[in-house]
Amino acid sequence: MMPLGLPMSRSSFDFGKSVGHVGGADVFISLEHLVRTGELTAGDNVLLVSQGPGWICTASVVTILHLPPWSV
């Protein structure tokens, strides 16, 4: 978060500590958590970043267009 100039409170790190590593689903579980708990709303942009062994890094920016019915 430091290279982006953002505080850790703007990340899903605390949630991730409680869940642990679940492989390639990490970013999707975190995204679902942010939607379900109301931390994201329509119009928000979210940076999803994942990494793997060696030098594998994947990132995407997702725009929340509307909230699903199951969100809080």
Beta strands, then each sheet from edge to edge (+ up, - down):
strand 1: 45-52
strand 2: 56-63
sheet 1: 1+ 2-
end
